[in-house]
């Protein structure tokens, strides 16, 4: 699948993982007070689904057989990174991210935030479906709203 991305944006995958209680996985970025869904960049020439499973494993320790893909966002969902922090985020090379969201049902396995030498997250919580919308940093709010609206009928609240 070849995705047409607006100029200046980095292709990214984001995962909304939900458990048997229909709570979603929300993670706290290491050394910050910022919470978010697991997400990560897609390498050049990397299949988008392969990137999603790679990032899922790197960030929260889940393997392909731990989850089931329930839904995928119809369109890319964009957000802009504020100019004052762009140099710290993605090395300042991009003005924002173009995200393909995946809704994943947790089938088995445990969250492990320490798969990598420098983990991205230091805490996680299972929260109600709409909860992240009011907790995520402002510049990601509309992206989260779009993704949650896209997936609202696949998860019982």
Buried (B, 14 or more C-beta within 10 A) or exposed (E): EEEEBEEEBBBBBBBBBBEEEBBBBBBBBEEEEEBBBBBBBBEEEBEBBEBBBBBBBBBBBBEBEBBEBBBBBEEBBBBBBEEEEBEEBBEEEBBBBBBBBBBBBBEEEEBBBEEEEEBBBEEBBBBEBEBBBEBBBEBBBBBBBBBBEBBEEEBEE
